[in-house]
Amino acid sequence: MLLNAATGCYHGLNPVAARIWELLADPITEEQIVARLLEEFEVTPEVCRAETASFLAGLRDRNLLIAD
């Protein structure tokens, strides 16, 4: 679960989303995230790339992920 301190909104995370959030603790590219997820979860590369991009875009839209 994530809390946006600015809005007070909570965001629930499924296990894959939680793993992406953990990976974001260190500098990492989107392709590196996809590669790690492909090692850890049973998913096709196409679905993994699409779902990862969608999740990261959602984080950015909610101001939970800010690019440096």
ChimeraX attribute file (.defattr): number of C-alpha atoms within 10 A of each C-alpha:
attribute: neighborCount
match mode: 1-to-1
recipient: residues
	/A:1	9
	/A:2	13
	/A:3	12
	/A:4	12
	/A:5	9
	/A:6	8
	/A:7	9
	/A:8	9
	/A:9	10
	/A:10	11
	/A:11	12
	/A:12	10
	/A:13	13
	/A:14	8
	/A:15	9
	/A:16	16
	/A:17	16
	/A:18	14
	/A:19	15
	/A:20	19
	/A:21	18
	/A:22	10
	/A:23	16
	/A:24	14
	/A:25	8
	/A:26	8
	/A:27	7
	/A:28	10
	/A:29	11
	/A:30	14
	/A:31	12
	/A:32	12
	/A:33	18
	/A:34	21
	/A:35	14
	/A:36	14
	/A:37	20
	/A:38	15
	/A:39	9
	/A:40	11
	/A:41	10
	/A:42	9
	/A:43	12
	/A:44	9
	/A:45	13
	/A:46	10
	/A:47	11
	/A:48	19
	/A:49	19
	/A:50	11
	/A:51	15
	/A:52	20
	/A:53	15
	/A:54	12
	/A:55	16
	/A:56	17
	/A:57	14
	/A:58	13
	/A:59	15
	/A:60	13
	/A:61	11
	/A:62	14
	/A:63	13
	/A:64	16
	/A:65	14
	/A:66	9
	/A:67	5
	/A:68	3
